[in-house]
Amino acid sequence: MRRVPGHTVFPSVDVLDAELDALAAAHPDLARVRTVGTSRLGDPLRVLPVGDGPADAVVIGGPHPNEPVGFHTVTALATLLCQDDALRESLGFRWHILACADPDGARLNEGWYGSPGDRRAYAEHFYRPDLADQVEWTFPLSVGEYRFDRPLPETSALMRLMDEVKPSFVCSLHNGEYQGAFFYLNRDDTTLAHKLTELPGMEGLPLHHGEPELPGSRPIAPAVYLTPSGAQVGAAFGAGASSADYAARFGALHLVTEVPLWASKRVADQTETTTPYRQILAAATAARRDLIDTLETALNAVADDLTVHSPFRRSTEATLQTFRTLTEEIEPAETPSGPERPATVAEEFDHRQAVHLFRLRLLGTFLRMLDAEISAGNPTPAIRAQRNLLTERFDRWLAEAETDPPGQPVEIRKPVAVQLAAILLAATHAT
């Protein structure tokens, strides 16, 4: 972890490609870049194989394009494996490192990659596809009468790679925003889980003790959860299975790492507050419903004028539906029953920050959708009117978020070091 270099920005797709090429050129006997597929817009999906051990490992960088911490992690891992013969040989893997699983989406986030920690830049240049357009959640799925068989080209490339190498270990590199660090494992391995919980603290990062990212996630250890199946998630939201489901075909250990961009000790504080937990849930639900109503009203106002089938439009329309499903179907299951209990500091912080997060992310993408229309020469009165109204709302919501910050921006090398250590640690448990 100490060997991870410092960084001040996240790399663009082109810079990341150049870093892989330079590494392969410096170590031609150990690493070579290969193309395993092509993105929807024609970018090559580039994998760096390293080493020649008896087992195979697949590492996936950037499965969600708004989560670029893994871009530095894959280069740190590849560099370490090339430079440290003893480590590489002791792990016993042929490593297949996919540096960026969604280059098209990553390019739509590059506007904030150079300004980590700037909340306005993050929201104004944010892009995240809905589940059914995500590389991570478009693997084939069949459960009961539900079928999903529309893998994206990027997902199909990952499937071919795993079919080819039959991995023993797969790691998907994710990051959150304000949440503490947490992990998903597809095995109920308490020994590995407890070792993973120790890693964030080595870099001064808190563990996540707020609500689990996916309601109902079963903890194995503090901030380590058993990976939910595609049958639980994909079928509920019209998407597919995850890389963990596909890795299970080969009996592979699958690890998901989640690390923060901002850090606050409050996310790990389990001290009881004076606020009832039920009240925290009710306030968060009301705020989410207000967000949905605001954006659906705006979408209805411009629906007849939209002409550009931009990724921002697809994300806005689909994510609103997903968000409504999450609010109406999953949140009622979370409503506590039995005696009233106080919320913890972590729960109160988590729910409040989630409101800021979703407001800025969804509204930022909506504004990018309207800007795409205006840039294409379609500034109708309705589009201009909603652009002005929502810009005022965005500025107000941003001001509210900035008076309630999610913590300090994290020094980039810290979450990178945690991801790197988690990969190496899990690799020792994979075979």
Summary of the structure (lengths in Angstrom):
residues: 431
radius of gyration: 21.3
end to end distance: 22.6
largest distance: 65.6
contacts: 1533
relative contact order: 0.15
helix: 53%
strand: 16%
